Every structure is written in structure tokens, then in C-alpha cells.
Amino acid sequence: MHKYPVSISLSSYGADLVRQQGQLSFVELLAAAGAQRIEWREELLTTEQPVELAQAAAEHGLEAVFSSPLELWVAGRAQPNAELNATLDRAQAFGARWLKVSLGYFTDTNDLQSLHALLNRHPVKLLVENDQTLHGGRIEPMQRFFNEVERLGLPVKMTFDIGNWHWQDQSALTAARLLGRHVDYLHCKAVARRQDGKLVALPPGATDLHLWEQLLKHMTQGITRAVEFPLQGDDLVEVTAQQVAALALLGQPRAENAHV
């Protein structure tokens, strides 16, 4: 059976541990666990040197995504975020082929032509994710944005974060049906509500994995799927390897499943 590529968002190991150990220290772990891609987290960087991280990932055969909390569109500004060009450059310095950002405040007056021109000059590909906010985490603004991306032929794809739809009380399945054709990167996390009412990310159970199978039916077969839920335990390689193995098998064609 063919196994699909799996990425690990380093935030999965907890902000404190990642900041304490540095993101470089996780490269070998991910490779040993069978991951194909590493997601650097800009908000967790401390003293890391981009060249060191880029070289380490390449030496271990890992592709890289650079995740930034940057919002693509800023309220009251027609042009893309003024920091986008520098952030694309930074992603490239870290050896990343993709930059992941949030949508921000997208309106009908935003200048997609200038975004197109900027992206045409840059080798790093842009991924836009549904976050947990009212303005950038709901189906409708994502739909409007990607309809324009499609119409104008922009080289932009979607990071579909399964769990984030919960923050806006929206259906991930509805979102997949409406946005699935734009998705190139799937962020996976289960979500539960604690007794205090706060939503938290969790590793998936059988019900979650079944739902994720349904979501993948609306997306291009074999897209990279990423762990973005807590990876904790005494043996992090083993814990990570188990989740990589589970995600790698999601979305297999029915014909292949029949012969398992």
C-alpha cells in the first residue's frame, strides 16, 4: 500500500520544549519517525540559524514548510501585508519550499494583481490557512479569496486546518466540500472542549480518523497531511512514528483498501 507524505508541525511538541531545545534538535527525530516534511514555526524561533536548519533538513531528506503568524491581508490596506516579501525571503533562508500564513482581512478591494506579481518573483510557494479568527477562520471569506485566486490563476493553495473550524463553530465537512479543490496541505488535529469551556487540540481517536477520511475525499489524492496535535511521551520517536503511520494511510483509494 502506498503511504502518503506526512509533515510534523513542531508546535506539536509544545512551545516550551521547542523553545528550550531549539527547532534544530527535532530534525533527526522527525526523520527517524518516518516523516517527509518538517514545519518550522516562526513564533517559536529563538537563536536558530536559518542555514543550519536548512542544511539539517536537507541532509535528513526532509522538505520544509515555514509557518508564520503573518496575516496576508491587513485591515484598511489594499496591498498584501507589507511584511510578506521579507517573510517569503525568510522562509527561503530556512530552506522552505512553502510559506504558510493566515488569510487576514480579505475584501473585494484587495489587490490580488500585486500579490500575483510578488509571488511570480519568488520561488517559495504560498499556502493560506483558515485560522481561529472571525475574519480569517470562516468558510465564506476563504471561499471568496480562493474563487479570486482560481479566476486570476494565482499560484496560491490552501492549508486546510481541520480543527480550526471548531473555533468558529463551522463544519469541517462543509468546508472540505466547498474548498477541498484548493487544498494542498492538511493540518490535522482533533478538538475537544474542556470543562472551563476552552477548546483544546488532541490526538485523534478512531472517530476523528474516520472523519478525516471523509474530508480527504474532497481533496486531491495524496496531499501532504500534517500532525498539529500534542506529541508527548517518554519516547518521542515512537510516539511520532505511530501518528505518522496512521496519517500516511489516510485517503487510500478504495481499490487499494480492498486488497489489504
C-alpha positions, -999 to +999 in steps of 0.1 A: +000+000+000+013+034-009+019+057+021+012+094+016+036+121+028+033+133+064+046+166+079+051+174+116+044+209+128+070+214+156+044+232+177+031+196+184+059+191+209+048+221+230+061+257+228+082+254+260+101+223+249+107+236+213+120+270+225+141+253+252+157+227+229+156+247+196+140+235+164+172+220+150+171+193+177+139+179+162+152+172+127+167+138+134+136+128+154+113+135+125+134+116+101+137+086+124+099+086+128+093+085+091+081+120+084+087+135+050+083+172+059+091+195+088+072+226+096+093+253+111+074+276+134+084+313+132+068+321+166+089+295+184+123+306+170+149+317+195+185+317+184+183+293+155+204+300+124+184+296+091+213+280+072+219+253+099+182+243+099+180+243+061+211+221+059+200+197+086+166+192+070+181+186+036+207+161+050+179+141+066+157+142+034+130+164+049+112+190+029+104+222+048+074+244+054+078+278+071+048+287+092+043+323+101+016+340+121+015+367+094-019+377+081-019+381+043-043+410+042-043+438+068-075+458+076-077+490+056-049+481+032-055+470-004-020+457-010-008+425+006+008+427+040+040+448+037+059+421+056+050+394+030+081+398+008+105+397+038+087+367+052+090+348+018+127+356+019+130+343+054+112+311+045+136+306+017+166+312+040+152+283+062+152+261+032+114+260+029+095+254-003+063+267+012+053+296+034+021+292+054+002+323+065-033+332+076-058+350+054-063+381+074-089+407+064-098+399+028-122+422+010-133+427-026-110+458-028-078+438-021-052+440-049-046+404-060-026+415-090+001+429-068+001+396-049+004+377-082+034+399-093+051+393-060+046+355-060+058+353-096+091+367-085+096+343-056+104+306-056+086+299-023+050+288-027+023+304-006-002+285+015-031+303+031-047+287+062-080+290+079-071+303+114-093+305+145-105+341+140-138+355+129-122+373+099-098+346+087-113+314+101-147+311+084-157+294+052-172+324+034-141+347+033-119+317+024-143+309-005-143+345-018-105+346-017-099+313-034-126+320-060-105+350-070-072+330-068-088+305-092-102+331-115-069+350-118-046+319-118-026+329-087+000+303-075-017+300-041-030+269-024-048+263+009-037+248+042-069+233+055-068+231+093-094+206+103-096+216+140-097+254+135-132+253+121-144+244+156-134+279+169-160+294+146-184+266+151-183+256+114-185+222+098-151+208+086-170+186+062-189+215+046-156+234+044-140+204+026-168+202+002-166+239-007-128+244-005-113+210-010-101+215-046-078+243-034-062+223-006-025+213-009-017+208+028-039+193+055-034+203+092-047+175+114-059+179+149-088+167+170-105+192+192-124+189+225-140+214+249-126+214+284-148+219+315-138+255+316-152+259+280-118+263+263-112+244+231-080+223+230-062+202+204-059+165+210-045+134+192-071+117+170-093+088+181-109+063+156-139+087+151-116+115+142-096+094+117-129+083+101-139+120+097-105+129+082-110+101+056-143+117+046-126+151+043-099+138+021-124+126-005-130+162-014-092+169-019-065+160-043-054+124-037-021+121-018-018+156-004+006+161+025-010+158+059+005+173+090+004+165+127-006+195+146-017+179+179+002+171+211+030+146+207+040+137+242+056+107+259+089+092+271+098+080+236+090+109+212+103+090+182+079+061+189+050+084+196+057+104+165+062+073+143+028+059+154+010+091+143+030+094+111+020+058+102-017+065+109-018+097+089+002+082+060-026+057+053-055+081+053-072+086+019-061+054+002-081+046-030-108+021-024-092-004-048-061-005-027-081-009+005-098-039-009-066-058-012-052-050+023 
